[in-house]
């Protein structure tokens, strides 16, 4: 009878320790989850702020300003436009109207 009581006492103690450990782990995991959710909300807010900044940086007026001031670009003008043509050398013995193609 004493053995049975000792076995049952050990089972109750083991169960109690396991219950305490499980509650501790549950609280620890809940705290970690809460921290992760707070960080997620912070990152989402930062992402939205960066999207707004990105849209502000990509306005056509700002791009035009940077193109003219920093890159010294100017609007297209037929008077200053240069056209590049590809010149294919002719193979010897071909007529000029064949354009160097066999």
Buried (B, 14 or more C-beta within 10 A) or exposed (E): EEEEEEEEEEEEEEEEEEEEEEEEEEEEEEEEEEEEEEEEEEEEEEEEEEEEEEEEEEEEEEEEEEEEEEEEEEEEEEEEEEEEEEEEEEEEEEEEEEEEEE
